Amino acid sequence: MKGSKGKMNKKHLCKTNVSTKSQKPVAFQFRMGSSHTFNVYGPEIGELQSITLEHDGLEKQQAWYVEEVSIMNTTRHKIWTIPCKSWLSLFHTDCQLSRTFSPVTGRRNEYTG
């Protein structure tokens, strides 16, 4: 994430699922139609300017279609919704595994929380 006051280092987004059969951790995978929340902590970067999403999936089933991303700054009570509507995939459209997105101007909202 990049903001008006700086940027955050790259963060690895991960979750650990547990197999109901073996009770052992199994690899997390995004699924079509799913929605996920990740908590990311870092320095204050000011007004959000852009985010970069990437992954290292080399197989077709590892492709991600990202509809949108919401970034919430819980300290400043701000939320940004970023429309993405793009594939992160070697097998779709322009075959990119990394993309940078910017929030829509004027779409930043405050929240109470």
Secondary structure as the mmCIF struct_conf table of DSSP 4:
data_model
#
loop_
_struct_conf.conf_type_id
_struct_conf.id
_struct_conf.beg_label_comp_id
_struct_conf.beg_label_asym_id
_struct_conf.beg_label_seq_id
_struct_conf.end_label_comp_id
_struct_conf.end_label_asym_id
_struct_conf.end_label_seq_id
STRN STRN1 LYS A 2 GLY A 3
TURN_TY1_P TURN_TY1_P1 SER A 4 LYS A 5
STRN STRN2 GLY A 6 LYS A 7
HELX_LH_PP_P HELX_LH_PP_P1 MET A 8 LYS A 10
STRN STRN3 ASN A 17 VAL A 18
TURN_TY1_P TURN_TY1_P2 THR A 20 SER A 22
STRN STRN4 PRO A 25 VAL A 26
TURN_TY1_P TURN_TY1_P3 MET A 32 GLY A 33
BEND BEND1 GLU A 47 GLU A 47
STRN STRN5 LEU A 48 GLU A 54
BEND BEND2 GLU A 59 GLU A 59
HELX_RH_3T_P HELX_RH_3T_P1 LYS A 60 GLN A 62
STRN STRN6 TRP A 64 ASN A 73
TURN_TY1_P TURN_TY1_P4 THR A 74 HIS A 77
STRN STRN7 LYS A 78 LEU A 88
BEND BEND3 LEU A 90 HIS A 92
TURN_TY1_P TURN_TY1_P5 THR A 93 ASP A 94
BEND BEND4 LEU A 97 LEU A 97
STRN STRN8 SER A 98 PHE A 101
HELX_LH_PP_P HELX_LH_PP_P2 PRO A 103 VAL A 104
TURN_TY1_P TURN_TY1_P6 THR A 105 GLY A 106
STRN STRN9 ASN A 109 GLU A 110
#
